[in-house]
Amino acid sequence: MNQSNKEYIRLLIESGVHTLLKETPNNHHKLNEKLEDTNLDDNSKTLHEISNIKELIFKISCHETPLKKTANRIVVFDGDINSKLMIIGEAPGKEEDEKGKPFVGRAGQLLVKMLGAINLKRENIYITNVIPWRPPNNRTPTETEILEFLPYLQKQIDIIKPSYIFLLGTTAAKAILATPLSLGKLRGQWHKYNSLNLNFTADVLVSYHPAFLLRSPNYKKEAWADLQMLQEKLNEN
Ligand code: URA
């Protein structure tokens, strides 16, 4: 097996791929066995050895993916690395790909309004996506792409250690809660995310993606209820 195949398989194992299609939301991060530290790249640290976002961005940028060929800029995160709240979207769109920042286009503007409605400012939140490169023509990321980048997303969570994670849309829900259940079934209740590598848990809430709300404004009522649940939780603690 060549090095890149080995790396890919290791990424899949780290991602908890064996439980991706469970019918119930995540508690799948049970894999405690120490993964063999094969050297992924002679010039850089393994994902396990990385301990800060800067190193992680470098690591992600070194990961070879066909998405790199059509995207312009890598988009990893925006906001506050010390935030207790992490928001996870799907993937960069056109504006994000141009600016190198998540949620700066129309969906981002709606997100800022939604957050403002519960007195939150985007600069005080850690905002990221499941996929760090724009998929061609903004298509939905494939399951393979989700799995490919999941270990990097999990590593971001381990580094930031948010107390709360707000998932926007099906791709983020699938990646983090490891379930094919619909958003309609997942929203409206708190879930748990258990770190694969650390003894650490975050409370997770799922809601509709702002891009979906722009297309289907009749779901705004549910989205508002989700935002209020988030606000209540943040105010409790
Ligand atoms: N949609 C997303 O999911 N993420 C972005 O950064 C922009 C649009």
py3Dmol code that shows the C-alpha trace and the ligand (Angstrom):
import py3Dmol

protein = """\
ATOM      1  CA  MET A   1       0.000   0.000   0.000  1.00  0.00           C
ATOM      2  CA  ASN A   2       1.445   3.393  -0.863  1.00  0.00           C
ATOM      3  CA  GLN A   3       1.825   6.193   1.654  1.00  0.00           C
ATOM      4  CA  SER A   4      -1.201   8.211   0.548  1.00  0.00           C
ATOM      5  CA  ASN A   5      -3.485   5.143   0.727  1.00  0.00           C
ATOM      6  CA  LYS A   6      -2.141   4.366   4.184  1.00  0.00           C
ATOM      7  CA  GLU A   7      -2.797   7.921   5.260  1.00  0.00           C
ATOM      8  CA  TYR A   8      -6.316   7.837   3.853  1.00  0.00           C
ATOM      9  CA  ILE A   9      -7.165   4.591   5.634  1.00  0.00           C
ATOM     10  CA  ARG A  10      -5.766   5.980   8.839  1.00  0.00           C
ATOM     11  CA  LEU A  11      -7.916   9.082   8.429  1.00  0.00           C
ATOM     12  CA  LEU A  12     -10.978   6.904   7.912  1.00  0.00           C
ATOM     13  CA  ILE A  13     -10.223   4.851  11.021  1.00  0.00           C
ATOM     14  CA  GLU A  14      -9.645   8.016  13.036  1.00  0.00           C
ATOM     15  CA  SER A  15     -12.948   9.401  11.786  1.00  0.00           C
ATOM     16  CA  GLY A  16     -14.941   6.559  13.329  1.00  0.00           C
ATOM     17  CA  VAL A  17     -16.119   5.530   9.870  1.00  0.00           C
ATOM     18  CA  HIS A  18     -17.214   2.129  11.139  1.00  0.00           C
ATOM     19  CA  THR A  19     -20.264   3.665  12.756  1.00  0.00           C
ATOM     20  CA  LEU A  20     -21.167   6.352  10.259  1.00  0.00           C
ATOM     21  CA  LEU A  21     -24.443   4.850   9.217  1.00  0.00           C
ATOM     22  CA  LYS A  22     -25.930   4.124  12.591  1.00  0.00           C
ATOM     23  CA  GLU A  23     -29.608   4.897  12.948  1.00  0.00           C
ATOM     24  CA  THR A  24     -29.123   6.708  16.236  1.00  0.00           C
ATOM     25  CA  PRO A  25     -27.237   9.935  16.828  1.00  0.00           C
ATOM     26  CA  ASN A  26     -23.633   9.810  17.863  1.00  0.00           C
ATOM     27  CA  ASN A  27     -22.067   8.182  20.762  1.00  0.00           C
ATOM     28  CA  HIS A  28     -19.775   6.499  18.349  1.00  0.00           C
ATOM     29  CA  HIS A  29     -16.475   7.966  19.451  1.00  0.00           C
ATOM     30  CA  LYS A  30     -15.454   4.908  21.350  1.00  0.00           C
ATOM     31  CA  LEU A  31     -12.287   4.127  19.565  1.00  0.00           C
ATOM     32  CA  ASN A  32      -9.684   4.318  22.306  1.00  0.00           C
ATOM     33  CA  GLU A  33      -7.022   2.126  20.857  1.00  0.00           C
ATOM     34  CA  LYS A  34      -3.851   4.057  20.251  1.00  0.00           C
ATOM     35  CA  LEU A  35      -3.413   4.346  16.557  1.00  0.00           C
ATOM     36  CA  GLU A  36      -0.016   3.434  15.314  1.00  0.00           C
ATOM     37  CA  ASP A  37       1.836   6.647  14.626  1.00  0.00           C
ATOM     38  CA  THR A  38       3.011   6.056  11.111  1.00  0.00           C
ATOM     39  CA  ASN A  39       4.767   9.100   9.836  1.00  0.00           C
ATOM     40  CA  LEU A  40       2.207  10.795   7.572  1.00  0.00           C
ATOM     41  CA  ASP A  41       4.700  13.199   6.190  1.00  0.00           C
ATOM     42  CA  ASP A  42       8.394  13.468   6.908  1.00  0.00           C
ATOM     43  CA  ASN A  43       8.207  17.241   6.971  1.00  0.00           C
ATOM     44  CA  SER A  44       5.236  17.698   9.250  1.00  0.00           C
ATOM     45  CA  LYS A  45       3.677  16.457  12.455  1.00  0.00           C
ATOM     46  CA  THR A  46       1.035  13.756  12.548  1.00  0.00           C
ATOM     47  CA  LEU A  47      -2.494  14.870  13.320  1.00  0.00           C
ATOM     48  CA  HIS A  48      -2.079  13.403  16.815  1.00  0.00           C
ATOM     49  CA  GLU A  49       0.951  15.563  17.478  1.00  0.00           C
ATOM     50  CA  ILE A  50      -0.688  18.801  16.409  1.00  0.00           C
ATOM     51  CA  SER A  51      -1.776  21.018  19.264  1.00  0.00           C
ATOM     52  CA  ASN A  52      -2.776  24.360  17.776  1.00  0.00           C
ATOM     53  CA  ILE A  53      -4.920  25.734  14.970  1.00  0.00           C
ATOM     54  CA  LYS A  54      -2.037  27.217  13.022  1.00  0.00           C
ATOM     55  CA  GLU A  55      -0.316  23.849  12.714  1.00  0.00           C
ATOM     56  CA  LEU A  56      -3.638  22.243  11.891  1.00  0.00           C
ATOM     57  CA  ILE A  57      -4.341  24.695   9.043  1.00  0.00           C
ATOM     58  CA  PHE A  58      -0.922  23.837   7.617  1.00  0.00           C
ATOM     59  CA  LYS A  59      -1.679  20.139   7.947  1.00  0.00           C
ATOM     60  CA  ILE A  60      -5.051  20.512   6.201  1.00  0.00           C
ATOM     61  CA  SER A  61      -3.464  22.542   3.421  1.00  0.00           C
ATOM     62  CA  CYS A  62      -0.989  19.675   2.830  1.00  0.00           C
ATOM     63  CA  HIS A  63      -3.792  17.128   2.439  1.00  0.00           C
ATOM     64  CA  GLU A  64      -4.169  16.280  -1.242  1.00  0.00           C
ATOM     65  CA  THR A  65      -7.748  16.362  -2.511  1.00  0.00           C
ATOM     66  CA  PRO A  66      -9.326  16.922  -5.941  1.00  0.00           C
ATOM     67  CA  LEU A  67     -11.258  19.841  -4.388  1.00  0.00           C
ATOM     68  CA  LYS A  68      -7.997  21.808  -4.302  1.00  0.00           C
ATOM     69  CA  LYS A  69      -7.901  21.851  -8.100  1.00  0.00           C
ATOM     70  CA  THR A  70     -11.143  23.816  -8.454  1.00  0.00           C
ATOM     71  CA  ALA A  71     -11.066  25.942  -5.280  1.00  0.00           C
ATOM     72  CA  ASN A  72      -9.075  29.146  -4.844  1.00  0.00           C
ATOM     73  CA  ARG A  73      -8.437  29.442  -1.122  1.00  0.00           C
ATOM     74  CA  ILE A  74      -8.544  27.188   1.883  1.00  0.00           C
ATOM     75  CA  VAL A  75     -11.243  28.180   4.382  1.00  0.00           C
ATOM     76  CA  VAL A  76     -10.761  26.855   7.895  1.00  0.00           C
ATOM     77  CA  PHE A  77     -12.252  29.148  10.515  1.00  0.00           C
ATOM     78  CA  ASP A  78     -13.178  32.633  11.606  1.00  0.00           C
ATOM     79  CA  GLY A  79     -13.819  34.126  15.036  1.00  0.00           C
ATOM     80  CA  ASP A  80     -12.573  33.427  18.529  1.00  0.00           C
ATOM     81  CA  ILE A  81     -10.419  30.379  19.279  1.00  0.00           C
ATOM     82  CA  ASN A  82     -11.324  30.781  22.975  1.00  0.00           C
ATOM     83  CA  SER A  83     -15.063  30.690  22.371  1.00  0.00           C
ATOM     84  CA  LYS A  84     -17.273  28.254  24.271  1.00  0.00           C
ATOM     85  CA  LEU A  85     -19.473  28.041  21.168  1.00  0.00           C
ATOM     86  CA  MET A  86     -18.489  26.471  17.857  1.00  0.00           C
ATOM     87  CA  ILE A  87     -20.657  26.780  14.766  1.00  0.00           C
ATOM     88  CA  ILE A  88     -20.140  24.229  11.999  1.00  0.00           C
ATOM     89  CA  GLY A  89     -21.502  24.732   8.490  1.00  0.00           C
ATOM     90  CA  GLU A  90     -21.067  22.709   5.324  1.00  0.00           C
ATOM     91  CA  ALA A  91     -18.404  24.057   2.965  1.00  0.00           C
ATOM     92  CA  PRO A  92     -17.238  27.381   1.542  1.00  0.00           C
ATOM     93  CA  GLY A  93     -19.239  28.971  -1.259  1.00  0.00           C
ATOM     94  CA  LYS A  94     -18.056  31.460  -3.895  1.00  0.00           C
ATOM     95  CA  GLU A  95     -17.468  34.452  -1.581  1.00  0.00           C
ATOM     96  CA  GLU A  96     -15.850  32.319   1.111  1.00  0.00           C
ATOM     97  CA  ASP A  97     -13.549  30.786  -1.501  1.00  0.00           C
ATOM     98  CA  GLU A  98     -12.541  34.288  -2.630  1.00  0.00           C
ATOM     99  CA  LYS A  99     -11.981  35.683   0.856  1.00  0.00           C
ATOM    100  CA  GLY A 100     -10.661  32.599   2.647  1.00  0.00           C
ATOM    101  CA  LYS A 101     -13.243  33.035   5.449  1.00  0.00           C
ATOM    102  CA  PRO A 102     -16.363  31.012   6.303  1.00  0.00           C
ATOM    103  CA  PHE A 103     -19.870  32.483   6.097  1.00  0.00           C
ATOM    104  CA  VAL A 104     -19.163  35.809   4.428  1.00  0.00           C
ATOM    105  CA  GLY A 105     -21.712  35.499   1.580  1.00  0.00           C
ATOM    106  CA  ARG A 106     -25.519  35.744   1.681  1.00  0.00           C
ATOM    107  CA  ALA A 107     -25.908  32.763   4.014  1.00  0.00           C
ATOM    108  CA  GLY A 108     -23.288  34.341   6.266  1.00  0.00           C
ATOM    109  CA  GLN A 109     -25.201  37.609   6.378  1.00  0.00           C
ATOM    110  CA  LEU A 110     -28.322  35.743   7.446  1.00  0.00           C
ATOM    111  CA  LEU A 111     -26.286  33.848  10.044  1.00  0.00           C
ATOM    112  CA  VAL A 112     -25.037  37.146  11.501  1.00  0.00           C
ATOM    113  CA  LYS A 113     -28.662  38.372  11.743  1.00  0.00           C
ATOM    114  CA  MET A 114     -29.769  35.120  13.385  1.00  0.00           C
ATOM    115  CA  LEU A 115     -26.968  35.346  15.930  1.00  0.00           C
ATOM    116  CA  GLY A 116     -27.728  39.038  16.547  1.00  0.00           C
ATOM    117  CA  ALA A 117     -31.320  38.058  17.403  1.00  0.00           C
ATOM    118  CA  ILE A 118     -29.965  36.174  20.440  1.00  0.00           C
ATOM    119  CA  ASN A 119     -27.334  38.824  21.233  1.00  0.00           C
ATOM    120  CA  LEU A 120     -24.364  36.957  19.818  1.00  0.00           C
ATOM    121  CA  LYS A 121     -21.638  38.447  17.639  1.00  0.00           C
ATOM    122  CA  ARG A 122     -19.849  36.341  15.065  1.00  0.00           C
ATOM    123  CA  GLU A 123     -16.443  37.581  16.203  1.00  0.00           C
ATOM    124  CA  ASN A 124     -17.026  35.986  19.618  1.00  0.00           C
ATOM    125  CA  ILE A 125     -17.791  32.561  18.168  1.00  0.00           C
ATOM    126  CA  TYR A 126     -15.555  29.954  16.528  1.00  0.00           C
ATOM    127  CA  ILE A 127     -17.035  29.400  13.047  1.00  0.00           C
ATOM    128  CA  THR A 128     -15.949  26.597  10.746  1.00  0.00           C
ATOM    129  CA  ASN A 129     -17.173  24.115   8.110  1.00  0.00           C
ATOM    130  CA  VAL A 130     -17.010  20.358   7.578  1.00  0.00           C
ATOM    131  CA  ILE A 131     -15.129  20.853   4.296  1.00  0.00           C
ATOM    132  CA  PRO A 132     -12.321  23.438   3.985  1.00  0.00           C
ATOM    133  CA  TRP A 133     -12.352  23.747   0.174  1.00  0.00           C
ATOM    134  CA  ARG A 134     -15.234  24.933  -2.018  1.00  0.00           C
ATOM    135  CA  PRO A 135     -16.854  22.011  -3.887  1.00  0.00           C
ATOM    136  CA  PRO A 136     -17.261  22.715  -7.628  1.00  0.00           C
ATOM    137  CA  ASN A 137     -20.416  24.742  -8.348  1.00  0.00           C
ATOM    138  CA  ASN A 138     -21.256  24.655  -4.625  1.00  0.00           C
ATOM    139  CA  ARG A 139     -22.422  21.059  -4.878  1.00  0.00           C
ATOM    140  CA  THR A 140     -23.170  19.201  -1.657  1.00  0.00           C
ATOM    141  CA  PRO A 141     -20.054  17.448  -0.313  1.00  0.00           C
ATOM    142  CA  THR A 142     -20.030  13.705  -0.910  1.00  0.00           C
ATOM    143  CA  GLU A 143     -19.939  11.209   1.941  1.00  0.00           C
ATOM    144  CA  THR A 144     -16.349  10.379   0.979  1.00  0.00           C
ATOM    145  CA  GLU A 145     -15.395  14.057   1.260  1.00  0.00           C
ATOM    146  CA  ILE A 146     -17.111  14.332   4.628  1.00  0.00           C
ATOM    147  CA  LEU A 147     -15.132  11.341   5.911  1.00  0.00           C
ATOM    148  CA  GLU A 148     -11.954  12.587   4.313  1.00  0.00           C
ATOM    149  CA  PHE A 149     -12.052  15.843   6.296  1.00  0.00           C
ATOM    150  CA  LEU A 150     -13.720  14.562   9.460  1.00  0.00           C
ATOM    151  CA  PRO A 151     -10.467  13.862  11.335  1.00  0.00           C
ATOM    152  CA  TYR A 152      -9.433  17.503  10.775  1.00  0.00           C
ATOM    153  CA  LEU A 153     -12.790  18.736  12.042  1.00  0.00           C
ATOM    154  CA  GLN A 154     -12.519  16.460  15.069  1.00  0.00           C
ATOM    155  CA  LYS A 155      -9.051  17.829  15.677  1.00  0.00           C
ATOM    156  CA  GLN A 156     -10.386  21.400  15.543  1.00  0.00           C
ATOM    157  CA  ILE A 157     -12.950  20.441  18.179  1.00  0.00           C
ATOM    158  CA  ASP A 158     -10.222  18.863  20.340  1.00  0.00           C
ATOM    159  CA  ILE A 159      -8.105  22.003  20.102  1.00  0.00           C
ATOM    160  CA  ILE A 160     -10.922  24.513  20.715  1.00  0.00           C
ATOM    161  CA  LYS A 161     -12.804  22.350  23.247  1.00  0.00           C
ATOM    162  CA  PRO A 162     -16.112  24.183  22.865  1.00  0.00           C
ATOM    163  CA  SER A 163     -18.801  23.520  25.463  1.00  0.00           C
ATOM    164  CA  TYR A 164     -21.495  23.913  22.795  1.00  0.00           C
ATOM    165  CA  ILE A 165     -21.578  23.049  19.123  1.00  0.00           C
ATOM    166  CA  PHE A 166     -24.269  24.462  16.824  1.00  0.00           C
ATOM    167  CA  LEU A 167     -24.555  22.421  13.628  1.00  0.00           C
ATOM    168  CA  LEU A 168     -26.006  24.100  10.572  1.00  0.00           C
ATOM    169  CA  GLY A 169     -27.506  21.740   8.024  1.00  0.00           C
ATOM    170  CA  THR A 170     -27.447  18.085   7.103  1.00  0.00           C
ATOM    171  CA  THR A 171     -23.774  17.796   6.198  1.00  0.00           C
ATOM    172  CA  ALA A 172     -22.633  19.057   9.602  1.00  0.00           C
ATOM    173  CA  ALA A 173     -25.208  16.883  11.391  1.00  0.00           C
ATOM    174  CA  LYS A 174     -24.104  13.799   9.447  1.00  0.00           C
ATOM    175  CA  ALA A 175     -20.432  14.444  10.140  1.00  0.00           C
ATOM    176  CA  ILE A 176     -20.672  15.185  13.855  1.00  0.00           C
ATOM    177  CA  LEU A 177     -23.606  13.053  14.951  1.00  0.00           C
ATOM    178  CA  ALA A 178     -22.769  10.167  12.606  1.00  0.00           C
ATOM    179  CA  THR A 179     -26.357   9.585  11.646  1.00  0.00           C
ATOM    180  CA  PRO A 180     -28.426   9.582   8.475  1.00  0.00           C
ATOM    181  CA  LEU A 181     -31.476  10.898  10.393  1.00  0.00           C
ATOM    182  CA  SER A 182     -33.114  13.971   8.892  1.00  0.00           C
ATOM    183  CA  LEU A 183     -32.673  17.439  10.316  1.00  0.00           C
ATOM    184  CA  GLY A 184     -36.349  17.494  11.189  1.00  0.00           C
ATOM    185  CA  LYS A 185     -35.758  14.518  13.516  1.00  0.00           C
ATOM    186  CA  LEU A 186     -32.473  15.785  14.961  1.00  0.00           C
ATOM    187  CA  ARG A 187     -33.371  19.392  15.724  1.00  0.00           C
ATOM    188  CA  GLY A 188     -35.230  20.529  18.806  1.00  0.00           C
ATOM    189  CA  GLN A 189     -33.158  18.483  21.277  1.00  0.00           C
ATOM    190  CA  TRP A 190     -29.638  18.534  22.692  1.00  0.00           C
ATOM    191  CA  HIS A 191     -27.187  15.824  21.634  1.00  0.00           C
ATOM    192  CA  LYS A 192     -23.717  14.938  22.895  1.00  0.00           C
ATOM    193  CA  TYR A 193     -20.431  14.904  21.063  1.00  0.00           C
ATOM    194  CA  ASN A 194     -17.725  12.809  22.682  1.00  0.00           C
ATOM    195  CA  SER A 195     -14.169  13.462  21.626  1.00  0.00           C
ATOM    196  CA  LEU A 196     -12.467  10.507  20.015  1.00  0.00           C
ATOM    197  CA  ASN A 197      -9.096  11.274  21.553  1.00  0.00           C
ATOM    198  CA  LEU A 198      -9.736  13.357  24.660  1.00  0.00           C
ATOM    199  CA  ASN A 199     -11.856  12.922  27.734  1.00  0.00           C
ATOM    200  CA  PHE A 200     -14.131  15.724  26.694  1.00  0.00           C
ATOM    201  CA  THR A 201     -17.789  16.192  25.748  1.00  0.00           C
ATOM    202  CA  ALA A 202     -19.738  19.021  24.110  1.00  0.00           C
ATOM    203  CA  ASP A 203     -23.480  19.710  23.958  1.00  0.00           C
ATOM    204  CA  VAL A 204     -24.699  19.747  20.379  1.00  0.00           C
ATOM    205  CA  LEU A 205     -27.708  21.440  18.828  1.00  0.00           C
ATOM    206  CA  VAL A 206     -28.726  21.038  15.181  1.00  0.00           C
ATOM    207  CA  SER A 207     -30.595  23.548  13.055  1.00  0.00           C
ATOM    208  CA  TYR A 208     -31.342  24.484   9.478  1.00  0.00           C
ATOM    209  CA  HIS A 209     -28.583  25.911   7.339  1.00  0.00           C
ATOM    210  CA  PRO A 210     -29.040  29.647   6.597  1.00  0.00           C
ATOM    211  CA  ALA A 211     -28.687  28.934   2.850  1.00  0.00           C
ATOM    212  CA  PHE A 212     -31.655  26.552   3.170  1.00  0.00           C
ATOM    213  CA  LEU A 213     -33.596  29.209   5.102  1.00  0.00           C
ATOM    214  CA  LEU A 214     -32.975  31.690   2.283  1.00  0.00           C
ATOM    215  CA  ARG A 215     -34.615  29.228  -0.107  1.00  0.00           C
ATOM    216  CA  SER A 216     -37.311  28.033   2.302  1.00  0.00           C
ATOM    217  CA  PRO A 217     -38.226  30.914   4.629  1.00  0.00           C
ATOM    218  CA  ASN A 218     -41.197  28.981   6.020  1.00  0.00           C
ATOM    219  CA  TYR A 219     -38.675  27.024   8.177  1.00  0.00           C
ATOM    220  CA  LYS A 220     -37.590  30.216   9.944  1.00  0.00           C
ATOM    221  CA  LYS A 221     -40.031  29.573  12.781  1.00  0.00           C
ATOM    222  CA  GLU A 222     -38.253  26.306  13.670  1.00  0.00           C
ATOM    223  CA  ALA A 223     -34.864  27.957  13.239  1.00  0.00           C
ATOM    224  CA  TRP A 224     -35.922  30.677  15.666  1.00  0.00           C
ATOM    225  CA  ALA A 225     -36.998  28.042  18.202  1.00  0.00           C
ATOM    226  CA  ASP A 226     -33.552  26.404  17.856  1.00  0.00           C
ATOM    227  CA  LEU A 227     -31.814  29.743  18.386  1.00  0.00           C
ATOM    228  CA  GLN A 228     -33.841  30.279  21.543  1.00  0.00           C
ATOM    229  CA  MET A 229     -32.812  26.835  22.818  1.00  0.00           C
ATOM    230  CA  LEU A 230     -29.207  27.810  22.196  1.00  0.00           C
ATOM    231  CA  GLN A 231     -29.638  31.135  23.967  1.00  0.00           C
ATOM    232  CA  GLU A 232     -31.264  29.458  26.969  1.00  0.00           C
ATOM    233  CA  LYS A 233     -28.380  27.002  27.279  1.00  0.00           C
ATOM    234  CA  LEU A 234     -25.747  29.728  26.974  1.00  0.00           C
ATOM    235  CA  ASN A 235     -27.525  31.805  29.627  1.00  0.00           C
ATOM    236  CA  GLU A 236     -27.796  28.826  32.004  1.00  0.00           C
ATOM    237  CA  ASN A 237     -24.043  28.521  32.206  1.00  0.00           C
TER     238      ASN A 237
END
"""
ligand_1 = """\
8
URA
N -22.232 27.784 3.608
C -21.521 27.087 4.495
O -21.918 26.012 4.922
N -20.366 27.563 4.895
C -19.887 28.720 4.490
O -18.806 29.097 4.915
C -20.664 29.452 3.568
C -21.828 28.965 3.140
"""
view = py3Dmol.view(width=600, height=400)
view.addModel(protein, "pdb")
view.setStyle({"model": 0}, {"cartoon": {"style": "trace"}})
view.addModel(ligand_1, "xyz")
view.setStyle({"model": 1}, {"stick": {}})
view.zoomTo()
view.show()
